[in-house]
Amino acid sequence: MCLAVPLKLVSVNGNDAVGEVGGIQREVSIMMTPDVKVGDYVIVHAGFAIQVLDQKEAEENLELLRQIGETAEAMQEDARSRRKAGRSV
């Protein structure tokens, strides 16, 4: 499964940029979104910025991803607890 992630651009150099989310920086190609600038939010898929977002959209997307991550962690913890107790997952 592939996932497109919103990043905030912290540097732009030609067709390349560096985006950041949660303190983690990634190099991305902005070939498909040539008019972006530092401070813009973009959706990144497979290393390419494919769409420009406004800040509100980016924050909403990031919050949804955070909630999905929390749910997945809770489900994994529940499965581990069930296995330890000898119950079916």
N, CA, C and O of each residue as an XYZ file, in Angstrom:
356
protein
N       0.841     -1.176      0.000
C       0.000      0.000      0.000
C       0.887      1.240      0.000
O       1.890      1.295      0.711
N       0.522      2.201     -0.777
C       1.251      3.468     -0.828
C       0.433      4.537     -0.115
O      -0.795      4.480     -0.057
N       1.147      5.498      0.416
C       0.501      6.562      1.160
C       1.089      7.894      0.748
O       2.309      8.047      0.704
N       0.244      8.850      0.449
C       0.707     10.203      0.139
C       0.657     11.014      1.428
O      -0.329     10.968      2.164
N       1.728     11.755      1.694
C       1.883     12.453      2.969
C       2.060     13.947      2.742
O       2.792     14.344      1.834
N       1.406     14.788      3.547
C       1.631     16.226      3.437
C       2.947     16.631      4.099
O       3.246     16.202      5.213
N       3.719     17.448      3.413
C       4.968     17.993      3.942
C       4.971     19.500      3.757
O       4.357     20.027      2.829
N       5.669     20.184      4.649
C       5.883     21.622      4.506
C       7.263     21.815      3.905
O       8.246     21.282      4.420
N       7.345     22.569      2.825
C       8.626     22.779      2.162
C       9.493     23.737      2.972
O       9.065     24.831      3.340
N      10.732     23.294      3.243
C      11.665     24.124      4.012
C      12.795     24.660      3.144
O      13.497     25.589      3.542
N      12.976     24.079      1.956
C      13.931     24.634      0.993
C      13.536     24.200     -0.408
O      12.963     23.130     -0.607
N      13.855     25.053     -1.373
C      13.551     24.786     -2.781
C      14.782     25.151     -3.588
O      15.366     26.219     -3.411
N      15.174     24.225     -4.498
C      16.330     24.453     -5.361
C      16.049     23.818     -6.715
O      16.230     22.612     -6.886
N      15.610     24.620     -7.675
C      15.281     24.081     -8.997
C      14.080     23.167     -8.909
O      13.024     23.563     -8.416
N      14.241     21.927     -9.392
C      13.168     20.936     -9.344
C      13.195     20.095     -8.081
O      12.419     19.149     -7.946
N      14.079     20.431     -7.162
C      14.210     19.669     -5.925
C      13.843     20.541     -4.730
O      13.990     21.763     -4.755
N      13.368     19.883     -3.697
C      13.009     20.597     -2.473
C      13.233     19.669     -1.292
O      13.438     18.466     -1.452
N      13.189     20.249     -0.116
C      13.203     19.479      1.121
C      11.913     19.816      1.850
O      11.590     20.983      2.070
N      11.181     18.771      2.219
C       9.944     18.939      2.966
C      10.096     18.345      4.347
O      10.939     17.477      4.575
N       9.273     18.819      5.267
C       9.391     18.387      6.655
C       8.019     18.096      7.236
O       7.038     18.783      6.952
N       7.980     17.056      8.057
C       6.790     16.749      8.844
C       7.262     16.083     10.133
O       8.056     15.143     10.102
N       6.778     16.568     11.241
C       7.134     15.973     12.526
C       8.615     15.987     12.818
O       9.119     15.093     13.497
N       9.322     16.981     12.320
C      10.756     17.076     12.557
C      11.607     16.213     11.642
O      12.834     16.224     11.746
N      10.977     15.468     10.752
C      11.702     14.609      9.807
C      11.700     15.282      8.446
O      10.655     15.708      7.953
N      12.877     15.373      7.844
C      12.997     16.013      6.535
C      13.215     14.968      5.452
O      13.888     13.959      5.661
N      12.624     15.238      4.281
C      12.749     14.357      3.117
C      12.991     15.196      1.877
O      12.425     16.279      1.719
N      13.844     14.677      0.999
C      14.035     15.310     -0.304
C      12.877     14.905     -1.203
O      12.470     13.743     -1.221
N      12.351     15.868     -1.947
C      11.243     15.593     -2.859
C      11.476     16.304     -4.181
O      12.136     17.341     -4.239
N      10.928     15.735     -5.228
C      10.946     16.387     -6.531
C       9.709     17.272     -6.630
O       8.601     16.846     -6.306
N       9.911     18.510     -7.082
C       8.771     19.411     -7.283
C       8.526     19.645     -8.776
O       7.915     20.637     -9.173
N       9.016     18.711     -9.590
C       8.861     18.801    -11.038
C       7.388     18.940    -11.442
O       7.074     19.628    -12.413
N       6.486     18.288    -10.701
C       5.060     18.314    -11.044
C       4.329     19.502    -10.413
O       3.165     19.748    -10.728
N       4.997     20.229     -9.534
C       4.403     21.401     -8.870
C       5.417     22.543     -8.905
O       5.884     22.986     -7.856
N       5.761     23.019    -10.093
C       6.897     23.934    -10.255
C       6.741     25.310     -9.609
O       7.740     26.005     -9.426
N       5.540     25.722     -9.264
C       5.341     27.068     -8.718
C       5.377     27.127     -7.192
O       5.088     28.173     -6.610
N       5.730     26.013     -6.535
C       5.755     26.018     -5.072
C       6.935     26.831     -4.553
O       7.913     27.078     -5.259
N       6.806     27.235     -3.294
C       7.875     28.002     -2.654
C       8.024     27.536     -1.208
O       7.173     26.812     -0.690
N       9.099     27.951     -0.569
C       9.336     27.614      0.831
C       8.121     28.048      1.650
O       7.605     29.154      1.489
N       7.680     27.157      2.526
C       6.512     27.425      3.365
C       5.233     26.812      2.847
O       4.264     26.681      3.595
N       5.208     26.424      1.557
C       4.028     25.768      0.997
C       3.927     24.340      1.526
O       4.930     23.717      1.873
N       2.700     23.840      1.578
C       2.445     22.446      1.920
C       2.133     21.692      0.640
O       1.405     22.184     -0.222
N       2.689     20.493      0.524
C       2.451     19.659     -0.650
C       2.151     18.236     -0.211
O       2.585     17.791      0.851
N       1.401     17.533     -1.047
C       1.201     16.100     -0.865
C       2.323     15.414     -1.626
O       2.546     15.696     -2.803
N       3.032     14.509     -0.948
C       4.159     13.806     -1.559
C       3.821     12.330     -1.672
O       3.391     11.692     -0.711
N       4.028     11.806     -2.869
C       3.821     10.383     -3.138
C       5.011      9.879     -3.933
O       5.346     10.432     -4.980
N       5.645      8.834     -3.438
C       6.793      8.216     -4.114
C       7.890      9.230     -4.421
O       8.554      9.147     -5.454
N       8.072     10.189     -3.511
C       9.154     11.154     -3.671
C       8.830     12.360     -4.526
O       9.691     13.214     -4.737
N       7.603     12.449     -5.024
C       7.194     13.566     -5.878
C       6.081     14.365     -5.211
O       5.109     13.791     -4.721
N       6.222     15.682     -5.192
C       5.127     16.549     -4.765
C       4.088     16.514     -5.878
O       4.381     16.874     -7.018
N       2.875     16.078     -5.547
C       1.858     15.897     -6.583
C       0.703     16.879     -6.466
O      -0.110     16.994     -7.382
N       0.626     17.594     -5.338
C      -0.477     18.538     -5.148
C      -0.079     19.551     -4.085
O       0.602     19.217     -3.115
N      -0.507     20.788     -4.277
C      -0.280     21.837     -3.286
C      -1.516     21.922     -2.388
O      -2.647     21.883     -2.872
N      -1.290     22.038     -1.077
C      -2.372     22.163     -0.105
C      -2.265     23.494      0.620
O      -1.184     24.076      0.718
N      -3.401     23.972      1.130
C      -3.280     25.105      2.037
C      -2.992     24.547      3.436
O      -3.114     23.343      3.662
N      -2.617     25.405      4.353
C      -2.199     24.961      5.680
C      -3.301     24.192      6.400
O      -3.025     23.192      7.063
N      -4.540     24.646      6.279
C      -5.655     23.971      6.951
C      -5.819     22.542      6.441
O      -5.980     21.612      7.232
N      -5.778     22.367      5.120
C      -5.897     21.019      4.537
C      -4.760     20.126      5.013
O      -4.980     18.966      5.359
N      -3.548     20.664      5.030
C      -2.387     19.886      5.461
C      -2.547     19.451      6.912
O      -2.301     18.291      7.242
N      -2.954     20.368      7.776
C      -3.124     20.038      9.191
C      -4.226     19.007      9.396
O      -4.093     18.120     10.240
N      -5.318     19.111      8.633
C      -6.397     18.122      8.727
C      -5.903     16.747      8.297
O      -6.203     15.748      8.950
N      -5.144     16.689      7.201
C      -4.591     15.419      6.728
C      -3.644     14.821      7.752
O      -3.701     13.621      8.021
N      -2.776     15.638      8.326
C      -1.822     15.150      9.324
C      -2.540     14.635     10.569
O      -2.122     13.635     11.152
N      -3.612     15.304     10.979
C      -4.384     14.845     12.138
C      -5.034     13.495     11.850
O      -5.042     12.619     12.715
N      -5.577     13.314     10.651
C      -6.163     12.018     10.287
C      -5.112     10.917     10.295
O      -5.372      9.817     10.781
N      -3.926     11.202      9.761
C      -2.850     10.207      9.769
C      -2.432      9.866     11.198
O      -2.151      8.706     11.500
N      -2.391     10.871     12.080
C      -2.046     10.631     13.484
C      -3.085      9.711     14.126
O      -2.727      8.777     14.844
N      -4.362      9.969     13.871
C      -5.428      9.148     14.441
C      -5.360      7.711     13.924
O      -5.569      6.766     14.684
N      -5.071      7.550     12.648
C      -4.931      6.204     12.076
C      -3.783      5.471     12.753
O      -3.905      4.295     13.094
N      -2.672      6.165     12.945
C      -1.517      5.562     13.614
C      -1.841      5.137     15.034
O      -1.449      4.049     15.455
N      -2.548      5.974     15.777
C      -2.928      5.631     17.148
C      -3.851      4.417     17.174
O      -3.708      3.546     18.032
N      -4.796      4.357     16.240
C      -5.710      3.226     16.173
C      -4.958      1.942     15.854
O      -5.219      0.902     16.458
N      -4.033      2.009     14.915
C      -3.241      0.827     14.554
C      -2.410      0.350     15.741
O      -2.322     -0.852     15.990
N      -1.804      1.276     16.473
C      -1.014      0.897     17.652
C      -1.895      0.234     18.708
O      -1.495     -0.766     19.305
N      -3.079      0.774     18.943
C      -3.992      0.198     19.930
C      -4.421     -1.209     19.516
O      -4.523     -2.101     20.358
N      -4.669     -1.406     18.228
C      -5.061     -2.730     17.739
C      -3.924     -3.729     17.900
O      -4.160     -4.880     18.267
N      -2.693     -3.303     17.629
C      -1.545     -4.192     17.797
C      -1.353     -4.560     19.263
O      -1.075     -5.717     19.580
N      -1.496     -3.596     20.152
C      -1.357     -3.861     21.583
C      -2.433     -4.831     22.058
O      -2.155     -5.724     22.858
N      -3.658     -4.661     21.569
C      -4.742     -5.571     21.921
C      -4.431     -6.986     21.445
O      -4.653     -7.951     22.177
N      -3.920     -7.113     20.227
C      -3.577     -8.437     19.692
C      -2.467     -9.081     20.515
O      -2.521    -10.280     20.791
N      -1.452     -8.296     20.914
C      -0.371     -8.841     21.753
C      -0.921     -9.320     23.100
O      -0.553    -10.392     23.581
N      -1.790     -8.531     23.694
C      -2.379     -8.903     24.987
C      -3.177    -10.189     24.868
O      -3.108    -11.052     25.743
N      -3.932    -10.318     23.792
C      -4.732    -11.531     23.588
C      -3.840    -12.761     23.408
O      -4.130    -13.832     23.940
N      -2.748    -12.593     22.647
C      -1.836    -13.726     22.448
C      -1.210    -14.153     23.776
O      -1.107    -15.346     24.059
N      -0.798    -13.190     24.581
C      -0.195    -13.507     25.882
C      -1.186    -14.223     26.783
O      -0.803    -15.090     27.568
N      -2.443    -13.868     26.677
C      -3.478    -14.480     27.507
C      -3.980    -15.795     26.916
O      -4.831    -16.460     27.505
N      -3.445    -16.170     25.739
C      -3.853    -17.419     25.107
C      -5.199    -17.349     24.426
O      -5.831    -18.372     24.161
N      -5.632    -16.136     24.144
C      -6.917    -15.966     23.467
C      -6.697    -15.756     21.982
O      -5.620    -15.351     21.542
N      -7.722    -16.034     21.235
C      -7.680    -15.852     19.785
C      -7.615    -14.374     19.436
O      -8.241    -13.540     20.089
N      -6.844    -14.061     18.391
C      -6.745    -12.686     17.901
C      -7.890    -12.467     16.996
O      -8.040    -11.376     16.445
